[in-house]
Amino acid sequence: MTDQPPKSCDPTGKESGPRQEGRVGEADGSRLTLIESRATWRTLDLAELWRYRELLYFFAWRHIKVRYKQTELGAAWAVIQPLVTTGVFAMLFGLLMAGHEPTIPEVPYVVSTFCAMLAWQLFAESLARSGDSLIDAQHLITKVYFPLVLLPLSAVMTALVDFAIAAAVLAGMIVWCGIAPTWTVLAFPLFVLLAVATSLAVGLWLAALSAVYRDFRFVRPFLIALGMYVSPVIYTTASLRPKLPDWALLVYGLNPMAGVIEGFRWALFAKAEPPWPVLVPSVLTAAAVLLGGLRFFHRMERTIVDVI
């Protein structure tokens, strides 16, 4: 026997999960079905996710409706939060380092920081929503079967909606400042994809751990706040380079969001330095965390259903 969670059937009668039906026999005139666990090393069943794609859209739409329900400003909050945070840091650095703010050459500090803040907000919002996604849906998890990975995945999709709204504001800021894009802007969607993968990677770990160990609900805000300061959001990696040896810069690049944020800047601003020194370790770290998160989440599914 393995430690895989049992597999139930979806409303169409199709098998859904890692268990399978075994022998069928007769016992005292009644039909007896034996359910046997099926060993598997898979981390993600794409075919199953495709069958439940409509449920994924429903979860994402529900998150969006709940987020802006009974609010006067609605989707404007997707812009207000990063814009106000950027403004605070701009005033602070303007007072302390007037004329020497850690920004991209020929790019105002506000624009450079707001660009980085978009990437960070996508990551932070994804983690905040992913961490609570299983707990908030416990009334569904204990009553009907569906792939639990849909919940943190829908949380990331919801954060993408806020990101798209704020990205339109960033585009307006770039045009207003007369910053001409170059061919590197074609790489921007790739860095958005890397941001989504990184958000899902960490979100899977937090979702599973928060469902089993509720202490993580209190640790998560602290980790998100700390993560912003160890990522190049309010400063640039180039401003750190003269102060760090090469090995320290490599270790710094193990933060997957370092590559994402510097990739955003490089794609949108012609004078930004290429992000390769931190991008390669960031991509490797993100891939490792994502694969590990999928495997860990898959192994924890039965435990989650039992304790949630």
N, C-alpha and C positions, 0 to 999 in steps of 0.2 A: 504493500500500500504506500502511496505517496502522500504528501501533505497538501495536495492540490484541493481547491474548493470544489464542492459538488456542482454538478451542472444541471440546470433545470431547463424547461422548454419555454420558448416564447409563445405569445398568443397564436402564432401560425402553426405551432406544433414542431417547429424546427429546434434542433438541439442547440442549447446556448450555454456554454461554459465548459470546463474541463472534465466533466464526467460523461460516461457513455453507458448505454443500456447493454446488459450482458445477456445471459441465457434467460429464456422465458419457459417456464414449466408449469405444471399443475400441482397444487398441494391441497389435498382434501377437497377436491372439486372446485377450488377457487384459483384464479389466475395469479401467478406469482412472478414478479419481475425483479431480477437481481440487478442492482446498480453497482458497477465496478468503476473504480477510479482509473483514469488514464494518465499514465506518466507523460509529461511533456516538459520541454525546455523552452517553449515559446515564451516570449515576453509581451507580444502584442498580436492579437488576431485581427488583421485588417479586414478580413471578410465579415467578421462579426460586427466590427465597428460600422462597416458599410450598411449592414442590415438595420442597424439602430441609428442611422444618420439623422432621421427625422426627430428622434428623441434628443439627439445632440443639439439640433437647432432649437428645439423647445426649451431645453435647459438654458441655452445662451439667451434666448429672447426673454425668458422669465427673469434672469439676472438683470437684464437691461431695464425691464419694467419696474422691478423692485427697487433698483438703484435710484431711479428718477421719479418714483411715485410720490405724489403730493409735494413736489418741489416747484418753486416758482421759476427758478432759472434753468431747470432741466439739464440738458447736455452741456450748457455753458460751464458747469462745474468741471468738466473734463479739461477746460482751458484755464479756469481761474486758479486751481491749485498749483500747477507747475509754473504759471505766470507769476503768481504772488511769491512763491518760493524763490524763483529766479530774481525777482525784483529786490527781495531782502538781501540776497547774497551780492547783487550788483551794488547796492548802497553800501554794504559792509566793506567789500573789497575796494570800492571807490574811495571810501574814507581812509582805509588803511594803506592802500597801494595805488594811490591816484596816478594814472598813467602807466602803471606796471602790472595791470591785472593779468592773471594767467589765462590768456585767450589765444585764438588763432591770429596770425598777422593779418591786418587789414579787416578783421572781423570784430565788431563790437562785442564786448564781454557778455552783454545781455543775450545776443543772438547765439553765441557759442554755447553759453550755459543752458539756454532754453532748448537747444538742439540735444544736448546731453540729457537734460531733464526729461525729454520725451521718452528716450530709451529707458531711463531709470523708472519713470512712472509706469511704463508698460510692464516692466519686471516686478516692481513693488506691488502694483494692483493685482497682477496675476497671482503672486504669492499670498496676498491677503485673502483673496477670494478662494483660491485653491485650498488654503489651509482650513477653511471652514466649510468647504463644499460637501464633504461627507457627513459632517455633523448636522448641517442644515437639512440634509436630505435623508436623515435616518428613518423618518416615517415611510419613505419609499423603499429604502434598502432592505428593511426587515419584512416587507410585504410582497415584493415582486422582483424577479430577476432582471437585471440589465448589466452590461459591462460597467463596473464602477469607475473605470478610467474616463468615462464620458463626463463625469462631474468636474474633475480638475481641468480637463480639456475644454469644457464649456466656459470655465472661469477665464481661461486664457483668451478664448474667442471674444468674451465680453470686454476684456481689457483692450483688445484690438480696436473696438469701436471707439473708445475714448482716445486711443492713440491716433486714429484717423482724423478725428475732429481737431485735435491739437496740432497734428502735422499740417493741416490746412492753414492754421494760424502762423506756424513757422514759415511756410511758403510765402505768406504775405509779408512777414518780417524780412525775409531774404530779398524779395522784390523791392520793398521800401528802402532798404539799405543799398540797393544797387549792386548786389553781389551776383555776379554772372556765374551760372553753373558750367561745369565742364563735362567731359565724357564720363568722369567718375560717378556722376549721378546715376548712371545705369546700374551701378553696383548697389545702390541704396536698397532695393527690394531684397537683395541677398542678405544684407545686414539686418533687415527687419525679420527675415526668416530665422537668422541666427538668434535674434532676441527672443522670438517665439519659442524656439527649441530650448533655449536656456531657461526661459520662464517655466515651460512645461517640465523640464528636467528637475528643477528644484521644487516646483509645485507638487510633483508626484511624491517626493520624499516627505514634504511638510503635510500633505493631505493625509497620508497613511499614518504618520507619527502623531499628528494632532488628533486623529480619530481614536487611537489606542491610548496615547498618553496626553491627557488634556493640559499638562503643563506647557506644551508647545504653543498653546494659544496665547500664553503670556510671554513666552520667549520670542515669538515671531516678530512682534513690533520692534523689539530691541535689535534683533538681527537685521531687519530691514533698514532701520535708522543708521546702524553702524555701517552697513554695507554701502550706503551712499557716500560716506566719508572716505572709505578705502577704495572707491571707484572714481575715475576721472570725470566727475560730474561738475564740481565747482572749480576745478583746475584741469589742466591738460597733462598728459603723460610727458610731453616735451618739457614742461616746467619742472618735472621731477628728474628728468634724465641727468642734468648736471650734478644732482645731489645723490644719485644712486649708482652703485657699481653695476656692471653688466649682469652679474648673477642675481642681484636684487631685482633688477628690471624684469628678468626672466620669471622670477618667483611672483612678482607683481602681476605678470601676464597670466598666471594661473587663475586669476579672478576672471571668469568668463565674461563678465560685463565690461571689463576693461577693453577687450577687443571689439565688443559691440559698440560702445560709446565712441571710441576713437574711429571706428569704421563709419559711423554716422557722420562725424565731422569731416573725415577724408572724402566721403562721397559727395558732400554738399558744398564744401569750401575748398577752393582751388589752392589756397596757401597752406592747407593743413598737411602735416607730415603723414606719409604712408604708415598704416598701423601694423605693418608686418611684425615688428619685434614683440608686440603683445598679442597679435591676432592668432598666430599659430598655436601658442600654448593655450589661449582662450578657447579656440575651437576644439582642441584635443580634450580639454577639461569638460567642456559642455557635452561633447559626445560621450565621454566616460560617465558623467553624472546622469545623462539621459538614459543610457542603456542600463546602468545600475538602478536608476529609479523605476524603470519599467519592470525590471526583474523583481525588485523589492516590493513594489506595489502589487504585482501579480501574486507573490508568495503570501502577502499579508491580507489578501481579500477575505479569506475564510475567517481569520481572526477579527477583521473589522466587522463583519456581519455578526459575529458572536458577541462582541463587547460594546458595540455602538449603542 
